[in-house]
Amino acid sequence: MSDFGFTRKELRSLRALGSPMGVQRALDAMPYHLAKTAWSPRRVLTERTAHCLEGAIFAAAALRVLGFPPLLLDLEAVQDTDHVIAVYQVQGHWGAIAKSNFSGLRCRVPVYRTLRELVMSYFEDYINLRGDRTLRAYSRPVNLSRFDQIHPGWMTTEDELWFIPDHLVVIPHTPILAPALERSLSRVDRRALEAAVVGRRTI
């Protein structure tokens, strides 16, 4: 079994997570940080903090150690930031692991028959601070093992991993709404917005 460049101690920590939900619990326990960084999974494991992108990359690497393919999927938004999630399958159904500063954009248990079903489960919770529903498209899953030869040691490097989001933004995305539906969208109410930002870190 490959160690993927991790030390024995790091591998023990990752294997101890045990399951996708164990990976999500580890992410939930980490404070959300606002720095414009793209840390490797090793750096996240060391610092014990992450944001959306770093959390998804960390989750994909942890899933890889647990025997899953390291898959990322990009959710594309308008008048908002994209959101990156790690996706996986159990018994043919899709689930997701994610780190977010918004309460509803985290994990999804593996009950979704298709990626579109999984993506649409994020639609109502994907809002900006004005209450606009902003999710518009999603990418295909990207297997991060594609970077093993191009960027050896990406899981354990001290360098930042900007090549991963650079790749995610240029690959094709599938729209989820027809233009007429986009124009008809209303904003969420105040209670939904307040629920979305529970625990949100701003400084």
N, C-alpha and C positions, 0 to 999 in steps of 0.2 A: 504494500500500500504506500502510495506517495505521501511524503510529508509536506509537499507544496512549498517548501522553503521555511515552514514554521519550525520553531524549536519544539522539543518534546513537551515543555511546559505549556506552550501556546496550543499545541495539538490537544493536550489533556483538557485545557479550558474549553476549546471549541467542541470536542467530542462530548464533554460533560453537559453541553446544552441539550443533547439527546434527540431533539425533534425540531421541526419548524416552529412550533409554539414555544419551545425552549429558547430558540434564537430570538423570537419576538419578545419574550420576557426580558432577555438580556438587553435588547434595544430599549425597551420601555424603562428599564432601570437607569439608563444613561441620560444625563441632562442633554437637552437640545442646545447646540451652540450655533451662533450666528455668523461665524467667521467664513470668509470666502476661501475655503480650502477644499482640497480633494484628497483626503488622506487615504492611505492604503488600509486594508483590514488589520494589519499588524499595528498601525498607528492608532486606529480606533480601539483595538484591544488594550493598548498601553494607556491611552489617554482616558478611556472610559467615557467618552462623549462623542457625539456625532450629529450631523444634520441629515436631511433627506437623502442626498446623493451618497454620502459616506455610509449612512445606515443601510442603504440598499446594497451597496458594494460589499460591505461587511457581511450582510445576510447571505448574499450569493456565495461568498467564500466559505462561510460557515456551513451552508447547505452542501457545498461541494465536499467538505470534510466528512459530512454525514452521509455522503453517497448520492446526493442529488446533482443534476446538472446546475452550474452556476448561471442562472438566467435572470436578466434584467429586462424590464419593460418600461418604456417612457410614456407618461401621460402628458399630452400637450394641451395647453390652455391659452385663452386669450385674455388680455388685461390681467394677467396673473403669471405666476411662475410654473414651469413644468414640474411634475412630480415623478420620481423614479421609484419603482417597486421591484423587489425580488419575487419572482413567481416560481411555483413548483406544482407538481401533480401528485396526487394520491388516489389510487384506484381510478385513474382517468379523469379526475376532477381537479380543477385549478384552484389554488389558494395563493395568498400573497403575504409577504412580510414587508413592513415599511416603517420608517421613522418620519414623523411629521410634527410641525408646530401647530397643526390643526387637529382637533381631537378625532375627527371622523375619517382621516386619511391614512390610518395605520393598517393593521392586518385584516385579512379576510381568510376565513377557514376554507378548506378545500371542498367546496360543495358546488362549484360553478362548472357547468358542462363545457363551456367555451370561454375563450379569452374575452370575447365581447360581453358575455354575461358578467364576467369578473370586472371588467372595466366599467360597465354601467352601474355596478354596485357602488362606485365612487361618485356618481354624478351629482346626487343631491347634497353630498357633503363637500364637494369641490367648489368652494365659493371664495370670493375675495372679500376684503374688509368693507366693501360697499354692499355686500350681499348678493352680488351677481353670480349666477351659475356659470362657471368658466371653462369646464372641461369640453374639449372639442374633438380630440383625436388620440389615437394610441399607436405605438409601434409594434412590430412583431417582437417576440422575445429574442434577445441577443445573448448568445452563450459566451460568457467571458473567457472561456478556454481559448477563443480565437486570438487572444492577446498573449498566450503563453510563449509563442515564438517571436512575435513582434516586440513585445515588452516583457522579456523574461523577468521573473521575480516580482511581478506587479502586485501580488498579494502581500508581500513582505517588505517592499521598498520603502525608503524614507522619502523618495521623491513623490510629488503629487501626481494624481492620476487623471489629469485633464483630458487625456486622449479618450477616456471612456465617455464623458458627456459630449465631447466633440463628435464622436461617432453616433451617439444616440440622436443628436439633433439633425443629422443629415440623412438618416435612413428614412425610407417611406413610412408615412403614418396613415392610418385608416380613419377617415372622418366618422363621427358617430351621429351627427345631426344634419338633416337637410337645411339649406339656407332659410326656408320659410319657418322651420321650427326654431332656428336660432333667433330670428327676429321676434318670435312670439314669447320668448322666455321672460318670466317675471323674476323679480328679486325675492330672496327668501325673507321671511318675517324676522322680527327682532329676536324672538326666542331662539330660532334656528341659528342665527348669527352668534348670539351669546353662547350657545352650546358649542359651536364650532371652535370658539377661541378659549374655552376653558383650559387653564394651565398654559396658555400661549406665552412664550418667552419673547420679550421685546428688547431687552438690554443684556 
